Amino acid sequence: MEHAPGTRWTEAIPAGYGAAAAGVLRFLVSGAADFAWHSVFGIEQGLKALFSPSHLGLATGGFLILGAPFSAAWHSPEPSWQRLMPAVVSAMLSGMVAAFILQEFAVFARHGLIQTYSGAAGAQPAVTIPTSSSIVVSLASFFVSTATLFMPVLLLSLRWRLHAAVPVAMALLPSVALQTMVALRDAWLVPVALVGAVLVGVVWAMVRPTPDRQARLMTAIGLSPVVFWAPYFAGVALHDRALSFSPEIWGGTLAWTGLEMLALAALTLNLRATERTITVPPAH
């Protein structure tokens, strides 16, 4: 970053990195606030740590910093392959930060989010019928997990034609990271994630979406969570030899995650189309 005499410091910030500068400031201020918060209220445990204002400030600063390479690549004149790799890493890390902050809703951190168990103390737990509240929590968890995994893929696909390996990596690596974060408590979920990620790659290889082909793009992004989560339900059923959810519930969950990404794709594509049609009238 070069600062020419007689110009503002903000003008020396490279295009797309203005948010990163704000993120650094936000991170520093939130770090000081976090120290003060711990001094007064102590160190948070469990869910409380996810709702701490200072922690949310740190997460916001992290988002702004990690998202800067993606923003810079997005605003570059040409969407070249040289720009793609930093954008992929930036988008993936941003999604992983979101998944970490919302880890209580991360289905790859624990499979118990979709299973309900019963049994006496000391006996082997048995899979049983879920309650309405557990179904709602599970659906919300899949909504959150779908957004953190596939929204970065959608944003990248709006600008670049992605090789099938890109969505494979972006679905697999955060899922493995979430399981690693809990010390591989359910290590068998790692090969499940691999199978799902490979199926996502197959979808992208067959559909071959590009930024200028909206139907293909919406098809690929809508099918991706469906084929990714299907092996998850199958893996849980094989591991526990039963599934709490009935076919209507797990099938509906798969459909809802696909509809979620379809809706987000339609929204972002419409916004881009509107942005392109806006013209600035000439000055008189």
C-alpha angles and dihedrals in degrees: 000000000000123000115204118206113263095024131101120260089236089061090060093060110104117247111278095018099088090095090051091057089051089046093055090052091046091049093051094047092046091048090056090045090050091054090051092046092053091047091056105032102021128235115320121236130206118336092359090071090060092055099044108124092221092051090050088051090052090049091050091051090049091051092052093048097044093043094055097088089051091050092048092049091047092055095045114115094241126034093226127174089245088063094044100070096056088045092052093050091045094050093044094050091048090053091048091053089052090049091050093050090047095039093133086069095043108117093195091059091064136000093211089087090081099033131077118200134195135181144114122283111282093015126109109271114246126212111247141174113294126236122242091253093053090051090052092049091049093050090049089050092054091047091053094043092048092052095048092049104038106027090074089050091051093050092050092048090055089065107025139035100243125216110232090249091067098064089039091058094041092054097041106042099053090046092052090045091055091052091046089052089063092048093259091294089165098026092166087071089072095071088041089057090048092054092048093047092050090052089052088053090050090054092051092045092052100040095038097199121201131186092253095050105071097177092055092044093051091046093052096044092044094051096042099079091042094056091038097053097039093075088047092061090043092050093050091048091051093046096048094030088232141049124225092211122079119229089262092057101043092038090049091048090055090049093048093052090051091049089048092059092041090056093048091047092050091049096049093043091051091049091052092048091050091048091053094050095051110102127189113230115236117261116254 
